[in-house]
Amino acid sequence: MGVLLVAGTIALIVGMIQKSGEIGDAVGASGKARVIGLPPELAGRVVHMTQDGSRLSLLIERQGVQRVVVVDLASGAVQATVNPGAAWLP
C-alpha cells in the first residue's frame, strides 16, 4: 500500500513538471514577452482580458464605450471586434 502511495505521488509530480514545460513552451523559445500593438481606433483602457489557446480577448473601454477585441497571439493580428449594439438577444 505504501509503495502505491509513493508511486502515485511521483507520477503526480512528474505530470506537474511536464505541464509546466508546456506552459513555458507557449511563451516562446526566447522566453521574452511579445508586444502587440492595437490600431489607434481600437486603443483604450483594458477592462478585462482572457486567453483561450492562441487567442487573447480584450474588453476595451474608450470614452465610456466598451468593445471586445480578439487578437491572435501568434501573429499579433486582430481577428475580430465586437462593437456596441452589434450583438443582441432576441
C-alpha positions as CSV (number, residue, x, y, z in Angstrom):
1,M,0.0,0.0,0.0
2,G,2.8,2.4,0.9
3,V,4.6,1.6,-2.4
4,L,1.4,2.6,-4.4
5,L,1.1,5.8,-2.4
6,V,4.7,6.8,-3.2
7,A,4.4,5.7,-6.9
8,G,1.2,7.8,-7.2
9,T,2.9,10.9,-5.7
10,I,5.9,10.5,-8.0
11,A,3.5,10.2,-11.0
12,L,1.7,13.4,-9.9
13,I,4.9,15.3,-9.6
14,V,6.2,14.1,-13.0
15,G,2.9,15.2,-14.6
16,M,3.1,18.6,-13.0
17,I,6.6,19.1,-14.3
18,Q,5.6,18.1,-17.8
19,K,2.6,20.5,-17.7
20,S,4.9,23.4,-16.6
21,G,7.2,22.7,-19.5
22,E,4.2,23.0,-21.9
23,I,3.3,26.4,-20.3
24,G,6.9,27.5,-20.8
25,D,6.8,26.5,-24.5
26,A,3.7,28.7,-25.0
27,V,5.7,31.8,-24.0
28,G,8.3,31.1,-26.8
29,A,11.8,29.9,-27.2
30,S,13.3,33.2,-26.3
31,G,11.3,33.4,-23.0
32,K,10.5,37.1,-23.7
33,A,7.1,38.6,-23.7
34,R,5.8,39.7,-27.1
35,V,4.5,43.2,-27.5
36,I,1.3,43.5,-29.6
37,G,0.1,46.9,-30.7
38,L,-3.5,47.7,-31.5
39,P,-4.6,50.1,-34.2
40,P,-5.4,53.6,-32.8
41,E,-9.1,53.2,-33.3
42,L,-9.2,50.2,-31.0
43,A,-6.9,51.7,-28.3
44,G,-8.3,52.4,-24.9
45,R,-8.3,51.2,-21.3
46,V,-8.2,47.4,-21.0
47,V,-11.0,46.5,-18.5
48,H,-10.7,42.7,-18.7
49,M,-8.7,40.1,-20.7
50,T,-9.0,36.4,-21.2
51,Q,-6.8,33.9,-23.1
52,D,-8.1,30.9,-25.0
53,G,-5.3,28.9,-26.6
54,S,-3.6,31.3,-29.1
55,R,-6.3,34.0,-28.9
56,L,-6.5,36.9,-26.5
57,S,-9.8,38.6,-25.9
58,L,-9.7,42.1,-24.6
59,L,-12.6,44.2,-23.2
60,I,-11.5,47.7,-24.0
61,E,-13.2,50.9,-22.8
62,R,-12.8,54.2,-24.6
63,Q,-14.8,57.3,-23.8
64,G,-17.4,55.3,-21.9
65,V,-17.9,52.8,-24.8
66,Q,-16.8,49.2,-24.4
67,R,-15.9,46.8,-27.2
68,V,-14.4,43.3,-27.4
69,V,-11.2,42.8,-29.4
70,V,-9.9,39.3,-30.2
71,V,-6.2,39.1,-31.1
72,D,-4.2,36.2,-32.5
73,L,-1.2,35.8,-30.2
74,A,0.9,34.0,-32.8
75,S,0.7,36.7,-35.5
76,G,-0.5,39.7,-33.4
77,A,-3.3,40.3,-35.9
78,V,-6.8,41.5,-34.8
79,Q,-9.1,38.6,-35.6
80,A,-12.4,40.2,-34.6
81,T,-14.0,43.1,-32.9
82,V,-17.5,43.3,-31.3
83,N,-18.8,46.8,-31.2
84,P,-21.6,48.1,-29.0
85,G,-25.0,47.3,-30.4
86,A,-23.6,44.6,-32.8
87,A,-24.7,41.8,-30.6
88,W,-28.3,41.4,-29.3
89,L,-30.5,38.7,-28.0
90,P,-34.0,38.2,-29.5
